[in-house]
Amino acid sequence: MRKPGFATDPILAKEAKSIIALALRNGPIEDLHAGVSCPQCAGKQEYSHLTNDEMKLIMKSAVNRVYKLFWLKTHAPAKHQIQVEFGATYTTKWDEPEFDEKAVLVPNSGR
């Protein structure tokens, strides 16, 4: 949800979308997405569509890939930027991110 007067930072937006493309879209989740839908449960939210092992694989892969991108940002900024530019090639038609204060999990300490 965008706050009045809140402008999306295009550099952060590009990096965020690139990280998601590189960490999730191009990971194990893409293999699951490419599979055939279950005709009995497709579109029904009450059914799990991922096993615990599949979810663990997706999350482990995402954490490892995000860690690598953060490591590059800290220790090899030029290589990080190359990765961001590469990831951005997958996101040209994606929506811009929205700032949702309610999605923040850590309460504001008032500082």
Secondary structure, 3 states (H helix, E strand, C coil): CCCCCCCCCHHHHHHHHHHHHHHHHCCHHHHHHCCCCCCCCCCCCCCCCCCHHHHHHHHHHHHHHHHHHHHHHHHCHHHHHHHHHHHHCCCCCCCCCCCCHHHCCCCCCCC
